[in-house]
Amino acid sequence: MEESLNTLKYANRARNIRNRPTVNQNRDQTLLAHMQDEIAALQQQLAAQASPSAAQTTAPPSPFSSVAPDVLGGTANSRMMQVRASQLTVALV
């Protein structure tokens, strides 16, 4: 047995190494996908408001739903959604 103490210490450290694989995720791509989903949902809401018969698809609640309905009339709410959709579209570019 000609191993030195340093060789045995190195072997012990090498034996204790544990690799943890992780999935490579691009933060920008995740954010982009989230924004595109939000744009699609806002566009569905706008289409549902434009024609009541097209409201058969279920859209997520409006981010302005906590505001009293008398404060936000139909056109103001629609305008806010258009502004939000355009902001997200600009953020994607």
Protein Blocks (a to p, Z undefined) as FASTA:
>chain_A
ZZdfklmmmmmmmmmpccdddddddfklmmmmmmmmmmmmmmmmmmmmmpmklmmpccdd
dfklmpcfklmcfklmmmmmmmmmmmmmmmmZZ
